[in-house]
Amino acid sequence: MDRHVTFERLHNFRDLGGYRTEDGDEVVTGTVFRADSLGKLSGADWEKFLGLGVATVIDLRYPWEIENKGRVPEAERFQYHNLSIEHRPYDQAAIDPDVDPWRFLADRFAEVIEDGADEIRQVIELLASAPGPVVFHCTSGKDRTGLIAAFTLTLLGVPRSEVLADFALTELATERLAADWRAANPERELRWPSYGRAPAIVMDLVFTDLEARYGSVEEYLTSAGLSVETVEQLRERLLVRSDTGDSGRPPANLHTAITALVRGLSPHDEVGLQHQAWTLEWLNSTHDVFRRAKPAVPSPHLVSYFLLVDRSAGSVLLCDHRLAGLWLPTGGHVEAQEHPYATARRECVEELGTPAVPDEQWGVEPFLLTVTETRDTPERRHTDVSLWFALSGHVGQALSADEREFADVRWWTASEVRKADPARFDRHLVRALDVLGL
């Protein structure tokens, strides 16, 4: 998964979602972002930022930095919070090039952890409760932002190796951050060769130091006043539970998460753009999006489709659906308070008797959205708003299809589908194959 959101002037804007926890849960995407200074937003960048639907902005900079460089434009549009977690300013550009750079940075992090405990706690509380999506940022999106991201992912149960890797993704922006500094300071020399760097070893040292003093990130935050209830609220909000289909424990702001899934799609044609716009308007108008009574209450309602994809064979698995009389992807209606990907995962087991394995390209993100009126009798006819997910499979794998629902199940190559009568399939199947690159 590419977590970077590309802007012209921002270089380190990333989605904090998509990581898998040690318990097998998934961090929701499109809900919490980390970034460099939002004061740089303008023009097309500003329009793209607004398209993310951000509701809350947490600015981790000093007030004097905000005064000098500006805050997010039209801050009154958002819930805006300035929580400066760093209390001892220093000039990274002027650091002695002979010092151990990683030890130096780790020591500065230790100061932030000591001085800014109260502000750090408040940031975590906002991530757990503020209207979403939420973005938190500093100047470069590197140190202060990196610390909050590391603490948040750790509280969610993401493995240490992934937390360190997330911190190190800033390395992809190092050259542009340094170029920005030089452009803004033409009269100064950039003395420190490690300016803008963020290797994983820095955060590893930070964790080692913190654990030697406090025991763990959780114990440190508890000592700062973070409650157990807030931690659980954070997890409920930001995790797609691996047992969601059975326990009914989706993210607390599931409607926001679903909206983020839809907004995060990049439609490849005019039909896709129309369906995305319609769905966003629908989601904005109601929270009544789950089917409550068969077959059509309410209409529209959410559906999760999934395609088993064998990329090496250029094939997808389709089922001869008895009721519809069509060869269709598998899937089903999203149950009340169920995350759409959890629906796909549940239906994969129920309908095909095999566990869901995310596609290597799309992971747990939908690749297509369709809005379709069903072909049915007038009293049963309704509109399905379907999120399509890709799951990894292979021709010949053992399946146990639900014979009550399917007359047959078989693998189709993309070329076979395109040569066959389109009336035999879901009307959007060829579009799905196009998006999958098959």
C-alpha positions as a printed Julia matrix, in Angstrom:
438×3 Matrix{Float64}:
   0.0     0.0     0.0
   1.29    3.46   -0.92
   0.46    5.63    2.08
   1.69    8.85    0.53
  -0.86   11.37   -0.66
   0.84   13.35   -3.41
   0.79   17.14   -3.29
   2.91   19.69   -5.12
   4.03   21.67   -2.06
   3.6    19.11    0.72
   6.17   16.34    0.68
   5.34   14.11    3.64
   1.55   13.71    3.75
   0.67   10.11    4.57
  -2.24    7.91    5.59
  -1.59    6.26    8.96
  -3.88    3.36    8.04
  -3.32    0.02    6.36
  -1.02   -1.53    8.95
  -1.88   -4.91   10.43
  -1.65   -5.38   14.18
  -0.14   -8.29   16.05
  -3.69   -9.56   16.66
  -4.48   -9.54   12.95
  -6.63   -6.4    13.02
  -6.21   -3.69   10.38
  -5.73    0.05   10.92
  -8.5     1.89    9.09
  -7.4     3.99    6.14
  -8.64    7.46    5.25
  -9.29    8.38    8.89
  -6.0     9.66   10.34
  -3.29   11.38    8.31
   0.2    12.65    9.26
   1.74   15.55    7.4
   4.24   18.33    7.03
   3.05   21.93    7.41
  -0.46   22.54    6.14
   0.45   26.22    5.95
   1.86   25.42    2.49
  -1.53   24.46    1.04
  -2.8    26.52   -1.88
  -4.3    26.14   -5.33
  -4.72   22.56   -6.53
  -3.12   21.26   -3.31
  -5.82   22.99   -1.28
  -8.59   21.53   -3.42
  -7.1    18.05   -3.11
  -6.82   18.45    0.66
 -10.47   19.48    0.91
 -11.34   16.37   -1.08
 -10.05   14.22    1.78
 -12.9    15.49    3.93
 -10.66   16.39    6.88
 -12.68   17.61    9.87
  -9.98   18.06   12.53
  -6.48   19.53   12.28
  -3.92   19.1    15.08
  -0.97   21.48   14.71
   2.04   20.32   16.75
   4.19   23.42   16.1
   5.16   26.29   18.37
   2.83   29.29   18.15
   5.72   31.36   16.8
   6.22   28.86   13.98
   2.56   29.22   13.06
   2.84   33.0    13.14
   5.88   32.89   10.85
   4.78   30.17    8.42
   0.99   30.2     8.66
  -1.53   27.56    9.66
  -3.98   25.55    7.6
  -5.96   27.9     5.33
  -9.47   28.76    6.44
  -8.83   27.17    9.81
 -12.37   28.02   10.87
 -13.58   25.26    8.53
 -12.07   22.67   10.84
 -11.78   21.79   14.46
  -8.31   23.29   14.8
  -6.07   22.53   17.79
  -2.58   23.87   18.42
  -0.73   21.56   20.82
   3.01   22.25   20.81
   4.54   19.05   22.15
   8.13   20.36   21.92
   9.23   22.86   24.6
  12.97   23.28   23.88
  13.48   24.65   20.36
  16.66   23.92   18.44
  17.88   24.63   14.92
  18.51   21.39   13.05
  20.17   23.2    10.16
  22.9    24.49   12.5
  23.73   21.24   14.32
  27.43   20.41   14.51
  28.1    17.91   11.7
  30.56   16.06   13.94
  27.95   14.92   16.48
  26.38   11.45   16.33
  23.21   12.47   14.41
  20.98    9.62   15.54
  21.9     9.84   19.2
  21.43   13.6    19.03
  17.94   13.28   17.59
  16.97   10.56   20.07
  18.02   12.87   22.93
  15.8    15.63   21.52
  12.92   13.17   21.37
  13.56   12.34   25.04
  13.16   16.02   25.86
   9.85   16.14   24.01
   8.64   13.04   25.85
   9.59   14.6    29.19
   8.39   18.16   28.56
   5.36   17.56   26.37
   3.61   14.7    28.16
   0.43   16.7    28.74
   0.18   17.87   25.14
   0.99   14.38   23.83
  -1.84   12.96   25.94
  -4.23   15.58   24.57
  -3.26   14.73   20.99
  -3.99   11.03   21.57
  -7.33   11.94   23.16
  -8.24   13.97   20.08
  -7.26   11.13   17.75
  -9.65    8.93   19.73
 -12.59   11.31   19.82
 -12.39   14.34   17.49
 -14.52   14.45   14.32
 -12.73   12.69   11.51
 -10.89   12.4     9.32
  -8.08   13.9    11.41
  -4.68   15.18   10.3
  -1.8    15.98   12.67
   1.32   17.78   11.51
   4.4    19.79   12.39
   6.8    21.55   10.01
   8.42   18.65    8.16
   6.12   15.86    9.34
   9.22   14.13   10.64
  10.06   14.35   14.36
   7.09   15.67   16.33
   4.66   14.13   13.87
   6.73   10.95   13.79
   6.57   10.6    17.56
   2.78   10.94   17.68
   2.45    8.45   14.81
   4.75    5.96   16.56
   2.84    6.22   19.84
  -0.52    5.87   18.08
   0.49    2.81   16.06
   1.99    1.25   19.19
  -1.24    1.76   21.15
  -3.11    0.1    18.28
  -0.86   -2.96   18.5
   1.13   -2.52   15.29
   4.42   -4.48   15.49
   7.53   -2.48   16.38
   9.15   -3.23   13.02
   6.22   -1.63   11.18
   6.22    1.37   13.52
   9.9     1.97   12.79
   9.31    1.51    9.07
   6.52    4.1     9.14
   8.87    6.58   10.81
  11.54    5.91    8.17
   9.17    6.64    5.26
  10.08   10.29    5.79
  13.41    9.42    4.14
  11.52    9.52    0.83
  10.92   13.23    1.42
  14.37   14.18    2.75
  15.72   15.74   -0.45
  12.64   17.9    -0.97
  12.57   18.99    2.67
  16.21   20.08    2.41
  15.51   21.85   -0.89
  12.64   23.74    0.74
  14.92   24.83    3.57
  17.55   26.11    1.15
  14.95   27.98   -0.87
  13.6    29.63    2.28
  17.06   30.45    3.68
  19.26   31.48    0.72
  21.59   33.47    2.98
  22.33   30.56    5.33
  24.48   27.44    5.18
  22.9    24.07    5.82
  25.62   22.78    8.17
  24.06   19.51    9.24
  24.3    16.81    6.55
  21.55   14.78    8.25
  18.92   17.51    7.88
  15.58   15.95    6.99
  16.75   12.41    7.69
  14.6     9.94    9.64
  16.21    6.48    9.69
  14.5     3.78   11.73
  17.42    3.66   14.18
  16.36    7.02   15.6
  12.93    5.81   16.68
  14.46    2.54   17.84
  16.71    4.52   20.2
  13.71    6.56   21.33
  11.77    3.42   22.27
  14.8     1.93   24.03
  15.26    5.08   26.12
  11.55    5.39   26.9
  11.21    1.76   27.94
  14.26    1.99   30.19
  12.61    4.85   32.07
   8.86    4.11   31.91
   8.57    0.44   30.97
   6.5     0.89   27.81
   4.71    3.46   25.68
   1.46    2.51   27.4
   2.93    3.04   30.87
   4.41    6.38   29.84
   1.07    7.6    28.5
  -0.75    6.28   31.55
   1.61    8.3    33.73
   0.69   11.32   31.58
  -2.98   10.77   32.42
  -4.2     8.83   29.38
  -7.11    6.65   30.47
  -7.75    3.02   29.61
 -11.11    4.11   28.2
  -9.42    6.49   25.78
  -7.07    3.78   24.55
 -10.01    1.47   23.93
 -11.87    4.28   22.18
  -8.85    4.83   19.95
  -8.75    1.15   19.06
 -12.47    0.98   18.41
 -12.22    3.96   16.12
  -9.14    3.02   14.12
  -9.16   -0.77   13.91
 -11.03   -3.1    11.63
 -11.28   -6.03   14.01
 -10.21   -9.4    12.68
 -13.32  -10.79   14.35
 -15.67   -7.98   13.27
 -18.08  -10.31   11.55
 -18.59  -12.34   14.72
 -18.17   -9.87   17.56
 -19.84   -6.84   16.06
 -16.96   -4.57   17.04
 -16.39   -2.24   14.08
 -14.66    1.14   14.26
 -16.75    3.53   16.36
 -16.96    5.99   13.47
 -17.83    3.38   10.88
 -19.78    5.81    8.73
 -16.71    8.04    8.53
 -14.55    5.05    7.64
 -16.94    3.99    4.85
 -17.04    7.54    3.51
 -13.23    7.56    3.53
 -13.16    4.3     1.54
 -15.38    5.84   -1.12
 -13.51    9.13   -1.19
 -10.18    7.29   -1.43
 -11.07    5.62   -4.72
  -9.54    6.97   -7.94
 -12.17    6.27  -10.61
 -10.73    5.36  -13.99
 -13.69    6.41  -16.13
 -16.7     8.74  -16.22
 -19.05    6.08  -14.85
 -16.78    5.66  -11.85
 -16.67    9.39  -11.23
 -20.46    9.6   -11.39
 -20.93    6.66   -9.01
 -18.41    8.08   -6.55
 -20.05   11.52   -6.54
 -23.53   10.02   -6.11
 -22.39    7.76   -3.27
 -20.64   10.56   -1.38
 -23.8    12.65   -1.62
 -25.85    9.68   -0.38
 -23.51    9.03    2.55
 -23.61   12.7     3.44
 -27.42   12.61    3.53
 -27.98    9.55    5.73
 -26.48    7.01    8.12
 -29.17    4.47    7.18
 -26.94    2.55    4.76
 -27.16   -1.08    5.98
 -29.9    -3.46    4.85
 -32.38   -3.86    7.73
 -34.98   -6.09    6.09
 -34.93   -8.36    3.05
 -34.82   -7.68    0.23
 -34.87   -3.93   -0.12
 -35.06   -1.94    3.13
 -33.58    0.57    2.89
 -32.86    1.18   -0.74
 -30.08    2.01   -1.47
 -27.93   -0.08    0.86
 -24.34   -1.26    1.02
 -22.97   -4.42   -0.59
 -19.45   -5.86   -0.59
 -18.34   -7.73   -3.69
 -15.05   -9.57   -3.84
 -13.17  -11.15   -6.71
 -10.71  -13.97   -6.16
  -7.86  -13.02   -8.5
  -5.12  -15.26   -9.87
  -2.79  -12.7   -11.41
  -0.37  -15.28  -12.8
  -3.21  -16.9   -14.77
  -4.96  -13.63  -15.6
  -8.13  -15.1   -14.14
 -10.94  -14.32  -11.7
 -13.38  -16.61   -9.94
 -17.06  -16.13  -10.8
 -20.16  -17.87   -9.54
 -23.29  -18.84  -11.47
 -25.79  -17.17   -9.16
 -29.07  -19.12   -9.05
 -31.32  -16.19   -8.16
 -29.8   -13.64  -10.52
 -29.13  -16.07  -13.37
 -25.76  -14.39  -13.96
 -22.09  -15.12  -13.49
 -21.19  -12.78  -10.64
 -18.43  -12.06   -8.16
 -19.12  -13.37   -4.7
 -20.19  -11.11   -1.87
 -23.16   -9.99    0.14
 -24.98   -7.25    1.96
 -23.0    -5.37    4.58
 -24.54   -6.14    7.95
 -25.42   -3.36   10.38
 -22.26   -1.97   11.98
 -19.99   -4.17    9.85
 -16.98   -2.81    7.99
 -17.29   -3.58    4.25
 -13.98   -5.43    4.13
 -15.1    -7.55    7.08
 -18.15   -8.44    4.98
 -15.92   -9.58    2.13
 -13.8   -11.61    4.52
 -16.86  -13.23    6.12
 -18.55  -13.99    2.81
 -15.37  -15.58    1.45
 -15.55  -18.2     4.17
 -19.33  -18.6     4.08
 -19.75  -18.78    0.29
 -16.49  -20.38   -0.83
 -15.2   -22.15    2.28
 -11.77  -20.52    2.09
 -10.11  -17.79    4.16
  -9.71  -14.34    2.63
  -6.2   -13.37    1.55
  -5.87   -9.69    0.52
  -4.63   -9.0    -2.99
  -1.0    -7.86   -2.98
  -1.84   -4.67   -4.9
  -5.09   -3.57   -3.26
  -4.8    -5.02    0.22
  -7.95   -4.27    2.26
  -8.94   -1.28    0.09
 -11.78   -1.46   -2.45
 -10.71   -1.11   -6.08
 -14.11   -0.26   -7.55
 -17.45    1.25   -6.56
 -20.7     0.61   -8.44
 -24.25    1.83   -7.98
 -26.68   -0.61   -9.57
 -30.41   -1.21   -9.62
 -31.08   -4.92   -9.23
 -32.8    -6.94  -11.92
 -35.77   -8.2    -9.98
 -39.53   -8.09   -9.59
 -40.85   -4.59   -8.82
 -41.45   -5.34   -5.14
 -37.93   -6.72   -4.7
 -36.08   -4.24   -6.91
 -33.61   -1.97   -5.1
 -30.3    -0.15   -5.49
 -27.05   -1.77   -4.39
 -24.09    0.46   -3.57
 -21.26   -2.03   -3.99
 -17.64   -1.8    -2.9
 -15.49   -4.29   -4.8
 -12.49   -5.91   -3.08
  -9.74   -8.05   -4.61
  -8.63  -11.22   -2.83
  -5.69  -13.38   -3.8
  -6.49  -16.85   -5.13
  -5.16  -19.42   -7.55
  -6.71  -21.64  -10.18
  -7.14  -25.09   -8.74
  -7.37  -24.09   -5.1
  -9.75  -26.11   -2.96
 -13.13  -24.41   -2.59
 -16.4   -25.42   -0.98
 -19.02  -23.27   -2.68
 -22.49  -22.76   -1.27
 -24.61  -24.94   -3.6
 -27.82  -23.34   -2.35
 -26.72  -20.02   -3.84
 -24.53  -21.04   -6.79
 -25.27  -23.47   -9.61
 -21.59  -23.5   -10.57
 -18.27  -21.88   -9.74
 -15.37  -21.53  -12.15
 -12.3   -19.49  -13.04
 -12.6   -17.22  -16.05
  -9.68  -15.64  -17.85
 -10.1   -11.97  -18.59
 -10.11  -12.7   -22.32
 -12.91  -15.29  -21.9
 -15.07  -12.73  -20.12
 -14.46  -10.11  -22.78
 -15.31  -12.52  -25.62
 -18.51  -13.83  -23.98
 -21.98  -12.3   -24.13
 -21.85   -9.38  -21.65
 -25.44  -10.13  -20.64
 -24.15  -13.22  -18.8
 -22.24  -11.12  -16.25
 -22.51   -8.22  -13.88
 -22.71   -5.14  -16.09
 -19.57   -3.69  -14.45
 -17.4    -6.81  -14.59
 -15.28   -5.72  -17.57
 -14.71   -2.36  -15.86
 -13.52   -4.27  -12.8
 -11.09   -6.3   -14.92
  -9.76   -3.05  -16.42
  -9.06   -1.62  -12.97
  -7.34   -4.84  -11.91
  -5.14   -4.68  -15.01
  -6.35   -8.03  -16.36
